[in-house]
């Protein structure tokens, strides 16, 4: 959530930044927020003045009673009663104005960083780095949704039987490959100084609002009606919310966490031929890295997180490219996002496997996540997160890119985890 003080200081700069997102009602939202803020502050002033008057009148009552002026004291008491009724009405108005202002602020996305490019969608993202050669496969090479049937390692039909479309069942070496990747990612993160967290996979409403999934992505999350809980779309949500409503001492920073969780997304309206097999699922496994930083250090942290994810892809011997997302393709909460895409040889296209984002103070402001510096001053922190990595498309690329006529070779870095070198 944007800070009101920042919006007040330079509303035109905020509007200009939001225009990078092609947000049609940017000016309307910012203007409405400022108008509500003015009304809220006007009501606060009136309430405070009425409270001050009550204090003065109350002191006057005591003086009048001491002087034996009972009748005059009773008249002043009536004035006090009237002022109290006024305050009650003003507080009701203030509560309504604050609720309306909060609702507007929740609808305003984060402002892209200055060097985020303008653009409408994925076609306007910038390729800033590319690594590896696109594999050349043998004649008759198969996409992963055929390979998994051929080698009986992942079963979508069984998933439909148990749950529905988008919930695969991993079997045999398919299940072991999943576990190997999870353990590999967690071990690599630990070696880079990330503390492992195993969080709950359901969250309450406050947590959803804290990291910005609510109200923006309410329709994309699974909701447990009886308990008012949501299945998590990513481990970012519970891990970042561990620090909600905290003031952290500067010497405790930076905070670096990693966590593995299953993730759940309804993906409403996003199905089609381009999302076959593992390309898009309702349930999938992911290892997530989260950092909480001082503002002046967060963009170096963003680069470090990207470099770490790129290192994982290189160890898995997967060709990839790094994209700087344009304003029109960024998530609601992000100030800057880099996507990592691997090349899928059988599908002959790039698949997103990681997003690494800096949210600056956007989430921290929602969560009241702050730190106390050495001088005792309290400031908002910056939050960052990244997929390191999401498994489905990594698995798809490994299967497709490493297939031979007689089987599928497993990347060498995973042999110690899988305990096998080939799927055949």
HELIX and SHEET records of a PDB file:
HELIX    1   1 UNK A    4  UNK A    9  1                                   6    
HELIX    2   2 UNK A   11  UNK A   19  1                                   9    
HELIX    3   3 UNK A   26  UNK A   66  1                                  41    
HELIX    4   4 UNK A   70  UNK A  107  1                                  38    
HELIX    5   5 UNK A  122  UNK A  124  5                                   3    
HELIX    6   6 UNK A  144  UNK A  150  1                                   7    
HELIX    7   7 UNK A  156  UNK A  162  1                                   7    
HELIX    8   8 UNK A  173  UNK A  191  1                                  19    
HELIX    9   9 UNK A  205  UNK A  211  1                                   7    
HELIX   10  10 UNK A  218  UNK A  220  5                                   3    
HELIX   11  11 UNK A  235  UNK A  241  1                                   7    
HELIX   12  12 UNK A  250  UNK A  252  5                                   3    
HELIX   13  13 UNK A  273  UNK A  275  5                                   3    
HELIX   14  14 UNK A  277  UNK A  279  5                                   3    
HELIX   15  15 UNK A  295  UNK A  297  5                                   3    
HELIX   16  16 UNK A  298  UNK A  315  1                                  18    
HELIX   17  17 UNK A  327  UNK A  329  5                                   3    
HELIX   18  18 UNK A  362  UNK A  367  1                                   6    
HELIX   19  19 UNK A  391  UNK A  401  1                                  11    
HELIX   20  20 UNK A  412  UNK A  414  5                                   3    
HELIX   21  21 UNK A  415  UNK A  418  1                                   4    
SHEET    1   A 8 UNK A 126  UNK A 131  0                                        
SHEET    2   A 8 UNK A 320  UNK A 324 -1                                        
SHEET    3   A 8 UNK A 336  UNK A 344 -1                                        
SHEET    4   A 8 UNK A 349  UNK A 358 -1                                        
SHEET    5   A 8 UNK A 382  UNK A 390 -1                                        
SHEET    6   A 8 UNK A 283  UNK A 293 -1                                        
SHEET    7   A 8 UNK A 255  UNK A 264 -1                                        
SHEET    8   A 8 UNK A 195  UNK A 196  1                                        
SHEET    1   B 2 UNK A 154  UNK A 155  0                                        
SHEET    2   B 2 UNK A 169  UNK A 170 -1                                        
SHEET    1   C 3 UNK A 202  UNK A 203  0                                        
SHEET    2   C 3 UNK A 229  UNK A 231 -1                                        
SHEET    3   C 3 UNK A 223  UNK A 224 -1                                        
SHEET    1   D 3 UNK A 247  UNK A 249  0                                        
SHEET    2   D 3 UNK A 370  UNK A 372  1                                        
SHEET    3   D 3 UNK A 378  UNK A 380 -1                                        
SHEET    1   E 2 UNK A 408  UNK A 409  0                                        
SHEET    2   E 2 UNK A 422  UNK A 423 -1                                        
END                                                                             
